[in-house]
Amino acid sequence: CGKMLKNILFRQFISRDSHKIVQIFLRHGHTIRGKRPGVARTLQQRLDELNYVDPELLKVVNIGLPAVKVPRSVVMKDRLRQNIRNNPEIEKLARMNQLEVNLEDVHGEWMKTTGPSDIKGLAEYYNIYKDLFGSAYFVPRVNLEILYPASSDNYNPVFYGNILSPEDAKVPPVVHFDHAFKLPKDKNESLWTLIMTTPDGHLEKSTGEYVHWLVTNIANGDVNSGDTIVPYLQPFPARGLGYHRYIFILYKQNAKVNFDKIRVSQTKDPAQRNFSTLEMYREHQNTLTPASLVFFQAEYDDSVRDVFHKVFDTSMLTFEYDKERNYIAPQKWFPLKRAFNTYMDMHRDPMEINKEFVQRKLAKTHPFDGPKAPLRFPMA
């Protein structure tokens, strides 16, 4: 009886919620580890310190010809031309679309003013200087014209990145340039070197080049008078590699040069056309100065097959982009609410499906008669 009485008295002081655990949330203060933000280095500063490169190594060097000072007589002629442009009669003809303009004069005026800097900007955009000369560049000062004959009267010109087919560039082009260009220190007319090279699509090295044409010691602007070190070979971009850059670079010589080390005959080995513009220029930098450039782009066509079969005596190379496949869930024995044909094709190789489709299509058509004409009134 005594124990029961004690329990009854004790229960009067115990509430129903006394057995629950009460959680008290405490907010602890944040402590800064290390130096405060105003003193500590930023992430970019730490990365710059880890990946430090000497600025002298990144400094670009101009290896081209200097800008020629324009004579005062030419400046006066330009002022007269400016006065002619302000003539109201000429302005009226221009508004009526009746003014005839000589495009050669326009091109010559462009080369005298903003043309060299514009060409340099295009070459930088296409990474020509970086892929050929590394950290060096040059401003084209000499007007260079490359024309591929299309017929007896028509030509396919090479500009600054236009697209030509390998078939269009099958034969050596016609070359014109201002061979009378002189620096103030020059006493006689200079000799010239013309090189056609491509830094794209090398079959062995990812950073290699192929030289397609190399002519040195050109006198009086006549390419036929020069020494052909590497005979001309048309572009041969392999199938699947996309567009390739084919670059013509004109060099001004201050003396005769000897390229017998890299002389190439008509050979079936494309490795003999391996080339490096940077190494070549390092060896002859005291004799050669880059003066101008033009370039075009080309991709595979049927004429490339003849180059591999007849010139290189090898099989045709084809490249395909290995795309990353999307995730596909494992096959199920009973895929509910899925069409049978599309579900099975989803787990097959796309090339196998395309091959089967072409075989079925060719089985219904005659190789000489072609596909059957559709019915004129199919529902009649």
C-alpha positions in Angstrom: 0.0 0.0 0.0 2.9 2.3 0.7 4.5 1.9 -2.7 1.2 2.5 -4.5 0.7 5.7 -2.5 4.1 7.0 -3.5 3.4 6.3 -7.1 0.1 8.1 -7.0 1.7 11.1 -5.3 4.6 11.2 -7.8 2.3 11.0 -10.9 0.7 14.3 -9.9 4.0 16.1 -10.8 4.6 14.3 -14.2 3.0 15.7 -17.3 2.1 13.8 -20.4 4.9 15.5 -22.6 7.7 15.2 -20.1 9.1 12.1 -21.8 9.7 14.0 -25.1 13.1 15.3 -26.0 13.2 19.0 -26.6 15.7 20.1 -29.4 17.3 23.5 -29.0 19.0 24.9 -32.2 22.2 26.8 -31.7 23.8 29.0 -34.3 27.5 28.7 -34.3 29.5 31.6 -35.6 31.5 31.3 -38.9 35.3 31.4 -38.6 37.4 32.4 -41.6 40.1 30.0 -42.5 43.3 31.6 -43.7 43.6 35.2 -44.9 40.6 37.4 -45.3 39.3 38.1 -48.9 40.9 41.5 -49.2 44.3 40.0 -48.5 44.1 36.5 -49.9 44.8 35.8 -53.6 41.9 35.1 -55.9 41.4 31.8 -57.9 42.5 33.5 -61.1 45.7 34.8 -59.4 46.5 31.3 -58.2 45.9 29.8 -61.7 48.1 32.5 -63.3 50.9 31.7 -60.9 50.6 27.9 -61.6 50.4 28.4 -65.4 52.9 31.2 -65.7 54.5 31.7 -69.1 57.2 34.2 -69.8 55.7 37.2 -71.7 58.7 37.3 -74.0 57.7 33.8 -75.3 54.2 35.0 -76.1 55.2 38.2 -77.8 54.4 38.1 -81.5 57.1 39.2 -84.0 56.6 41.0 -87.3 58.7 39.2 -89.9 57.3 40.9 -92.9 58.2 43.9 -95.1 58.0 47.4 -93.6 55.4 49.9 -94.7 56.7 51.9 -97.6 56.4 55.7 -97.2 54.1 57.2 -99.9 55.7 59.9 -102.0 54.3 63.4 -101.9 53.3 63.2 -105.6 51.1 60.2 -104.9 49.5 62.1 -101.9 48.7 65.0 -104.2 47.1 62.6 -106.7 45.0 61.2 -103.9 43.8 64.7 -103.0 42.8 65.3 -106.6 40.9 62.1 -106.6 39.1 63.1 -103.4 38.1 66.4 -105.1 36.8 64.5 -108.1 34.7 62.3 -105.8 33.0 65.5 -104.4 32.0 66.4 -107.9 28.1 66.7 -107.9 27.9 65.4 -111.5 29.7 62.2 -110.5 27.6 61.9 -107.4 24.4 62.2 -109.5 25.6 59.4 -111.9 26.3 57.2 -108.8 22.8 57.8 -107.5 21.3 56.9 -110.9 23.5 53.7 -111.1 25.1 55.0 -114.3 28.6 55.6 -113.0 31.2 53.1 -114.4 34.0 52.2 -112.1 37.2 50.3 -112.9 37.4 47.4 -110.4 41.1 47.1 -110.9 41.6 50.7 -109.8 39.4 50.0 -106.8 41.5 47.0 -105.8 44.7 48.9 -106.3 43.4 51.7 -104.1 42.3 49.2 -101.5 45.8 47.7 -101.4 47.3 51.1 -100.9 45.1 52.0 -98.0 43.4 49.4 -95.7 44.0 46.3 -97.8 47.1 44.9 -96.1 45.6 45.3 -92.6 42.4 43.7 -93.8 44.2 40.7 -95.2 46.2 40.3 -92.0 43.0 40.3 -90.0 41.6 37.5 -92.3 44.7 35.5 -91.9 44.5 35.8 -88.1 40.9 34.8 -88.2 41.8 31.5 -90.1 44.8 30.9 -87.8 47.2 30.9 -90.7 50.0 32.7 -88.9 49.7 30.5 -85.8 49.6 27.3 -87.7 52.5 28.2 -90.1 54.8 30.6 -88.2 53.9 30.1 -84.6 54.3 33.5 -82.7 55.2 35.4 -85.9 53.1 37.3 -88.4 53.5 39.6 -91.4 51.5 42.2 -93.2 51.0 41.5 -96.9 52.5 44.4 -98.8 52.6 43.0 -102.4 49.5 42.4 -104.5 49.3 38.6 -105.3 46.9 37.2 -107.9 46.3 33.4 -108.3 44.0 32.3 -111.1 43.0 28.6 -111.8 42.0 28.2 -115.5 38.4 26.9 -115.8 38.3 27.3 -119.6 40.0 29.2 -122.4 38.5 32.5 -121.2 37.4 31.9 -117.6 39.4 31.6 -114.4 38.7 30.6 -110.8 40.5 33.2 -108.7 41.9 32.6 -105.2 41.0 35.3 -102.7 41.1 35.0 -98.9 39.2 31.9 -97.9 36.9 31.3 -100.8 35.8 27.7 -101.6 37.2 25.8 -104.6 36.9 22.2 -105.4 40.0 20.0 -105.9 38.8 19.6 -109.5 39.0 23.3 -110.0 42.7 23.3 -108.7 43.8 20.3 -110.8 46.3 22.2 -112.9 48.9 24.8 -111.9 47.5 28.3 -111.6 48.4 31.4 -113.4 50.3 33.7 -111.1 50.6 37.5 -111.2 52.2 39.8 -108.6 53.9 43.1 -108.4 57.4 42.0 -109.1 58.5 45.7 -109.3 57.9 46.2 -105.6 61.1 47.7 -104.1 62.2 48.9 -100.7 64.2 52.2 -100.5 67.4 50.2 -99.9 66.9 47.9 -103.0 68.9 48.8 -106.1 67.9 46.0 -108.4 64.7 44.0 -108.9 64.4 41.2 -106.4 63.9 37.5 -106.9 60.8 35.8 -105.4 59.8 32.4 -104.0 56.2 31.0 -104.2 55.0 28.2 -101.9 51.7 26.4 -101.8 51.2 24.5 -98.5 48.4 23.2 -96.3 48.5 22.7 -92.6 45.4 20.5 -92.6 44.7 16.9 -93.3 48.1 15.4 -92.8 47.9 11.6 -92.9 50.6 10.9 -90.4 51.1 13.9 -88.1 48.4 16.1 -86.6 50.5 19.2 -86.9 52.3 18.3 -90.2 52.1 20.1 -93.5 52.1 19.0 -97.1 53.8 21.2 -99.7 51.9 21.2 -103.0 54.1 23.6 -105.0 57.4 25.3 -104.4 59.2 27.6 -107.0 62.2 29.7 -106.1 64.4 32.3 -107.7 61.5 33.8 -109.8 62.6 36.7 -111.9 60.5 39.5 -113.4 57.3 37.9 -112.1 57.5 34.9 -114.4 57.0 31.7 -112.5 58.2 29.6 -115.4 61.6 31.2 -115.1 62.0 30.0 -111.5 63.5 26.8 -110.2 60.7 24.3 -109.4 61.7 22.5 -106.2 58.4 20.7 -105.7 56.2 20.1 -108.7 52.5 21.1 -108.5 50.0 18.6 -107.0 46.3 19.3 -106.8 44.6 19.3 -103.3 43.8 15.8 -102.0 41.6 16.3 -98.9 40.5 12.9 -97.6 36.9 12.1 -97.4 35.3 13.0 -94.1 37.9 15.5 -92.9 35.9 18.6 -94.0 37.4 21.8 -95.5 41.2 22.2 -95.8 43.1 25.5 -96.1 45.5 25.8 -99.1 47.8 28.7 -98.7 50.0 30.5 -101.3 52.8 32.5 -99.7 55.0 34.8 -101.7 58.5 35.5 -100.3 60.9 38.3 -101.4 64.5 37.3 -101.8 67.6 39.4 -101.3 69.8 36.7 -102.9 69.5 33.3 -104.6 68.4 30.4 -102.4 69.1 26.7 -102.6 66.4 24.3 -101.7 68.0 21.1 -102.9 67.5 19.5 -99.5 63.8 19.4 -99.9 63.7 18.9 -103.7 60.9 16.4 -104.7 60.5 14.6 -107.9 57.4 12.9 -109.2 57.0 10.3 -106.5 54.3 8.0 -105.3 55.1 8.6 -101.6 53.2 11.5 -100.1 55.6 11.5 -97.1 58.2 13.2 -99.4 56.0 16.2 -99.5 56.2 16.6 -95.7 57.0 20.3 -95.0 57.3 22.8 -92.2 57.0 26.5 -93.0 58.5 27.5 -89.6 61.6 25.3 -90.0 62.1 26.5 -93.6 61.8 30.1 -92.6 64.2 29.6 -89.7 66.8 28.2 -92.0 66.4 31.0 -94.7 65.3 34.0 -92.6 68.3 36.0 -93.7 67.3 35.6 -97.3 63.5 35.3 -97.4 60.9 37.8 -96.3 57.2 37.0 -96.5 55.5 39.6 -98.7 52.0 38.4 -99.5 49.5 35.5 -99.2 46.2 34.3 -100.6 44.4 31.1 -99.7 41.3 29.0 -100.5 39.4 26.1 -98.9 38.6 22.7 -100.5 36.9 19.5 -99.4 36.8 16.0 -101.0 35.4 15.4 -104.4 35.8 12.6 -107.0 39.1 13.9 -108.4 40.8 13.1 -105.1 40.3 9.4 -105.7 42.4 9.6 -108.8 45.2 11.2 -106.8 45.3 8.3 -104.3 44.9 5.6 -107.0 47.1 6.9 -109.8 49.6 9.3 -108.1 50.1 7.6 -104.7 49.2 4.1 -105.9 47.3 3.4 -102.7 43.7 2.9 -101.6 41.3 5.7 -100.9 41.2 6.9 -97.2 37.8 7.6 -95.6 37.3 9.1 -92.2 34.2 9.1 -90.0 33.3 11.0 -86.9 32.8 8.6 -84.0 29.8 10.1 -82.4 29.0 9.4 -78.7 25.9 7.2 -78.6 23.0 8.2 -76.4 22.1 6.0 -73.5 19.7 3.3 -74.4 18.0 1.2 -71.7 18.6 -2.6 -71.9 16.2 -4.6 -74.0 13.2 -6.1 -72.4 11.4 -9.3 -73.4 8.0 -7.6 -73.3 8.3 -3.9 -73.9 4.8 -2.6 -73.1 3.4 0.3 -75.2 6.3 0.3 -77.6 6.1 -0.4 -81.4 7.9 -3.6 -82.3 9.7 -2.3 -85.4 11.0 0.9 -83.9 12.0 -0.7 -80.6 14.1 -3.4 -82.4 15.7 -0.8 -84.7 16.7 1.3 -81.7 19.0 -1.5 -80.6 20.6 -2.1 -84.0 23.6 -0.4 -85.7 22.4 2.6 -87.8 24.8 1.6 -90.6 23.3 -1.9 -90.8 19.8 -0.4 -91.1 20.8 2.0 -93.8 22.5 -0.8 -95.7 19.4 -3.0 -95.5 17.2 -0.1 -96.7 19.5 0.5 -99.8 19.5 -3.2 -100.6 15.7 -3.3 -100.6 15.5 -0.3 -102.7 18.0 -1.6 -105.3 16.2 -5.0 -105.4 13.1 -3.3 -106.7 14.8 -1.1 -109.4 16.7 -2.0 -112.6 20.2 -0.5 -112.7 19.8 0.7 -116.2 16.0 1.6 -116.3 15.9 3.4 -113.0 13.0 3.5 -110.6 9.5 3.0 -111.8 7.4 6.1 -112.5 4.6 6.6 -109.9 1.1 6.1 -111.1 -0.6 9.2 -112.3 -3.9 8.3 -110.6 -3.0 5.9 -107.8 -6.5 5.8 -106.3 -8.4 5.3 -109.6 
